Amino acid sequence: MKKSLFTLILLASLTLSGCIKEALLMDDLRGEWVHYGSYYSFTALKDFKYPDFNSNSWQGTVTINGEPLTNCTPGYSPTPSSKFYINPEISLYSKSVYYKSKRYDYVDISFENIETGRFITDFTIVHEGAPINIKIDLTAPQIEAKKGERCTIVDRNCTGNYLFISQLNFISSTKISGTATSLDMRNRFNGTWSVSNGKMHLKYKTTDLWIETKDTILKYKIEDGKLLFFNTLEYSKNHIYGLIPKENIKDIVYYNRFTRSYDSPV
């Protein structure tokens, strides 16, 4: 009898403890959150430098028919295929170029040595009947990694486990709503959420055929007023950090970062 009573008290205590934890978590989560950045994080195993391909501060020159191009905001992404972005009018791929909203195929552009942080190319296309020569000689800024430190690389191109939610609202201890994104489309959604063993389960449905139903389980934490969804990754050459030698890094983590809507940058 005493054993049964003790078991009942223990179960009641555990249930009450779980309810209290859920209530406290809901107090922290309640309201609207805005997705404002995703990034890779890793630990450096030695001192080394690596190119910041996402930086807009590349040094060098871009010329169009010999004239310097001034409105440059360069960036490089190796995935899902090599792409070098110059500005809204010019993007380069390994076998094609986008120039002023038109695509030009069979342009031979080599990305072989770009892992060094320097990109040099020279090619000519015919645009609206006129030859256009584009010369590029740009060098990415370097990030210095110190042994044992955590380093980050911003994921501009949504190449990791990017969470395609631009706005997330925790309505109650089980219900969520928000806005899902797909390419340039935004779709409202409703769904449910729950937590177990340090992971959050998000399930929601939209009217978009591409992201009609999503069922996602991710680790989460609230840190410095930010809501972070994250998962650990195995090293892969197919992500932007893959330009760093495998023996230089460990403990790779991908983060989706959310902030309160009233704290989000303009």
C-alpha positions as CSV (number, residue, x, y, z in Angstrom):
1,M,0.0,0.0,0.0
2,K,2.8,2.4,1.0
3,K,4.7,1.5,-2.2
4,S,1.6,2.2,-4.3
5,L,1.0,5.5,-2.6
6,F,4.7,6.5,-3.1
7,T,4.4,5.6,-6.8
8,L,1.3,7.8,-7.1
9,I,2.9,10.7,-5.4
10,L,6.0,10.4,-7.6
11,L,3.9,10.3,-10.8
12,A,1.9,13.3,-9.6
13,S,5.1,15.2,-8.9
14,L,6.6,14.4,-12.2
15,T,3.4,15.5,-14.0
16,L,3.3,18.7,-12.0
17,S,6.9,19.4,-12.7
18,G,6.4,18.9,-16.4
19,C,3.4,21.2,-16.4
20,I,5.4,23.9,-14.6
21,K,8.3,23.6,-17.1
22,E,5.8,23.9,-20.0
23,A,4.2,26.9,-18.4
24,L,7.6,28.6,-17.9
25,L,8.6,27.8,-21.4
26,M,5.4,29.2,-22.8
27,D,6.1,32.4,-20.8
28,D,9.4,32.7,-22.6
29,L,8.1,31.9,-26.1
30,R,4.6,33.5,-26.1
31,G,4.2,36.1,-28.9
32,E,5.8,36.8,-32.3
33,W,9.4,35.9,-33.4
34,V,11.1,37.0,-36.6
35,H,13.7,34.9,-38.5
36,Y,16.7,37.2,-39.1
37,G,19.6,35.0,-40.0
38,S,21.0,31.5,-40.3
39,Y,24.7,30.5,-40.0
40,Y,27.2,27.7,-39.6
41,S,29.3,27.4,-36.4
42,F,32.3,25.3,-35.8
43,T,35.3,24.8,-33.5
44,A,38.8,25.5,-35.0
45,L,41.3,22.7,-34.4
46,K,44.3,24.9,-35.2
47,D,45.1,28.5,-36.0
48,F,44.2,29.3,-39.7
49,K,42.6,31.9,-41.9
50,Y,39.7,31.4,-44.3
51,P,38.0,33.6,-46.9
52,D,34.8,35.4,-46.0
53,F,32.9,34.7,-49.2
54,N,29.7,36.2,-47.8
55,S,31.4,39.6,-47.2
56,N,30.5,42.6,-49.4
57,S,34.0,44.0,-48.8
58,W,35.9,42.1,-51.5
59,Q,38.9,44.1,-52.7
60,G,39.9,44.5,-56.4
61,T,38.3,45.6,-59.7
62,V,35.4,44.7,-62.0
63,T,35.4,46.4,-65.4
64,I,32.8,46.4,-68.2
65,N,34.4,47.2,-71.5
66,G,37.3,48.7,-69.7
67,E,35.2,50.9,-67.4
68,P,35.3,50.3,-63.7
69,L,32.0,49.0,-62.2
70,T,31.3,50.8,-59.0
71,N,28.0,49.3,-57.7
72,C,29.6,46.0,-56.7
73,T,28.3,43.8,-53.8
74,P,30.3,40.6,-54.4
75,G,29.6,37.3,-52.9
76,Y,30.3,33.6,-53.6
77,S,28.4,30.4,-52.9
78,P,29.7,27.0,-53.8
79,T,26.3,25.3,-53.4
80,P,24.1,24.0,-54.8
81,S,26.4,25.0,-57.8
82,S,29.1,27.6,-58.0
83,K,27.7,31.1,-58.2
84,F,29.5,34.4,-58.0
85,Y,27.2,37.4,-57.5
86,I,28.5,40.9,-58.6
87,N,25.3,43.0,-58.3
88,P,21.6,42.7,-59.1
89,E,22.4,42.8,-62.8
90,I,25.4,40.4,-63.0
91,S,25.7,36.8,-61.7
92,L,28.2,34.2,-62.9
93,Y,27.9,30.4,-62.9
94,S,30.4,27.8,-64.2
95,K,28.9,27.7,-67.7
96,S,26.5,30.7,-67.9
97,V,26.2,34.4,-67.1
98,Y,23.2,36.4,-66.1
99,Y,23.5,40.0,-67.4
100,K,20.8,42.6,-67.2
101,S,18.0,40.0,-66.9
102,K,19.3,37.8,-69.7
103,R,21.0,34.5,-69.6
104,Y,24.1,33.6,-71.7
105,D,25.1,30.0,-71.8
106,Y,28.4,28.3,-72.7
107,V,30.5,30.9,-71.1
108,D,33.6,29.2,-69.7
109,I,34.2,30.5,-66.2
110,S,36.5,28.6,-63.9
111,F,36.1,28.5,-60.1
112,E,39.0,26.1,-59.6
113,N,41.2,28.3,-57.4
114,I,38.5,30.4,-55.7
115,E,39.0,28.5,-52.4
116,T,42.1,30.7,-52.0
117,G,39.8,33.7,-51.7
118,R,40.8,35.2,-55.1
119,F,38.6,35.2,-58.2
120,I,40.0,36.2,-61.6
121,T,38.2,35.8,-64.9
122,D,37.9,37.5,-68.2
123,F,35.2,36.8,-70.8
124,T,33.0,38.4,-73.5
125,I,29.3,38.1,-74.3
126,V,27.2,39.7,-77.0
127,H,24.4,41.6,-75.4
128,E,21.7,43.1,-77.6
129,G,24.1,43.0,-80.6
130,A,27.0,44.6,-78.8
131,P,30.1,42.9,-77.3
132,I,30.4,43.2,-73.5
133,N,33.8,42.3,-72.0
134,I,33.8,41.6,-68.3
135,K,37.0,41.4,-66.3
136,I,37.1,40.5,-62.6
137,D,40.0,40.4,-60.2
138,L,38.6,40.3,-56.6
139,T,40.0,39.0,-53.3
140,A,37.7,38.1,-50.3
141,P,38.6,39.4,-46.9
142,Q,40.1,36.8,-44.5
143,I,38.7,35.6,-41.2
144,E,41.2,34.6,-38.6
145,A,40.4,31.4,-36.7
146,K,42.1,30.6,-33.4
147,K,42.5,27.1,-32.1
148,G,39.7,26.1,-29.7
149,E,37.5,29.1,-30.6
150,R,34.0,28.9,-32.1
151,C,33.7,30.5,-35.6
152,T,30.7,31.3,-37.7
153,I,29.9,31.6,-41.4
154,V,26.7,33.3,-42.4
155,D,24.4,31.3,-44.7
156,R,23.2,33.9,-47.2
157,N,22.0,31.3,-49.7
158,C,19.9,29.0,-47.5
159,T,22.1,26.0,-48.2
160,G,21.9,24.3,-44.8
161,N,18.9,23.1,-42.9
162,Y,17.3,26.5,-43.5
163,L,13.9,26.9,-41.7
164,F,11.7,28.6,-44.3
165,I,9.7,30.5,-41.7
166,S,10.0,34.3,-41.7
167,Q,7.6,34.9,-38.8
168,L,6.6,32.5,-36.0
169,N,3.9,33.2,-33.4
170,F,3.4,31.0,-30.3
171,I,-0.3,31.4,-29.5
172,S,-0.7,28.8,-26.7
173,S,1.1,25.8,-25.2
174,T,0.2,23.8,-28.3
175,K,-0.7,26.2,-31.1
176,I,1.4,28.3,-33.5
177,S,0.8,30.5,-36.5
178,G,3.1,32.4,-38.8
179,T,4.4,33.1,-42.3
180,A,6.3,30.5,-44.4
181,T,8.5,31.5,-47.3
182,S,9.3,29.8,-50.6
183,L,11.3,31.7,-53.2
184,D,9.6,35.0,-53.3
185,M,6.2,33.7,-52.0
186,R,4.9,34.2,-48.5
187,N,2.1,32.0,-47.1
188,R,0.3,32.2,-43.8
189,F,0.1,29.0,-41.8
190,N,-1.4,27.4,-38.7
191,G,0.0,24.5,-36.8
192,T,1.1,22.9,-33.5
193,W,4.2,22.7,-31.4
194,S,5.5,20.5,-28.6
195,V,8.8,19.9,-26.9
196,S,10.6,16.7,-25.8
197,N,14.2,15.9,-24.7
198,G,15.5,19.3,-25.7
199,K,13.9,19.3,-29.1
200,M,10.9,21.2,-30.5
201,H,8.4,19.6,-32.9
202,L,6.8,22.1,-35.4
203,K,4.0,20.9,-37.6
204,Y,2.1,23.3,-39.8
205,K,0.2,23.6,-43.1
206,T,0.1,26.3,-45.7
207,T,-1.7,26.7,-49.1
208,D,1.7,26.7,-51.0
209,L,2.1,23.4,-52.9
210,W,5.9,23.4,-52.3
211,I,5.6,23.7,-48.5
212,E,2.0,22.6,-48.0
213,T,2.8,20.5,-44.9
214,K,5.9,20.7,-42.8
215,D,6.8,18.4,-40.0
216,T,10.1,19.5,-38.4
217,I,12.0,18.4,-35.3
218,L,15.0,20.6,-34.2
219,K,17.0,21.2,-31.1
220,Y,16.3,24.6,-29.6
221,K,17.4,27.0,-27.0
222,I,16.7,30.6,-25.8
223,E,19.9,32.6,-25.5
224,D,20.4,36.3,-25.0
225,G,16.8,37.0,-25.9
226,K,17.1,35.0,-29.1
227,L,15.3,31.8,-30.1
228,L,17.8,29.4,-31.8
229,F,16.8,26.2,-33.7
230,F,19.9,24.1,-34.4
231,N,21.2,20.7,-35.5
232,T,24.7,19.2,-35.7
233,L,26.2,18.4,-39.1
234,E,28.7,16.0,-40.5
235,Y,31.5,17.7,-42.5
236,S,30.5,18.0,-46.2
237,K,32.2,19.6,-49.2
238,N,28.8,20.6,-50.4
239,H,28.4,23.5,-47.9
240,I,30.2,26.8,-47.9
241,Y,32.4,25.7,-44.9
242,G,33.5,22.8,-47.1
243,L,36.1,25.1,-48.6
244,I,37.9,24.8,-45.2
245,P,39.9,21.5,-44.9
246,K,38.2,18.9,-42.8
247,E,41.2,18.5,-40.5
248,N,40.8,22.2,-39.5
249,I,37.4,22.1,-37.9
250,K,35.0,20.0,-35.8
251,D,31.6,20.2,-34.0
252,I,29.7,21.8,-37.0
253,V,26.3,23.2,-36.0
254,Y,23.7,24.9,-38.2
255,Y,21.6,27.7,-36.6
256,N,18.3,29.3,-37.5
257,R,18.1,32.5,-35.4
258,F,14.9,34.2,-34.4
259,T,14.4,37.5,-32.5
260,R,11.4,39.3,-31.1
261,S,9.6,41.3,-33.8
262,Y,10.1,44.5,-31.9
263,D,13.9,43.8,-31.7
264,S,14.4,42.9,-35.3
265,P,16.7,45.1,-37.4
266,V,15.0,47.4,-40.0
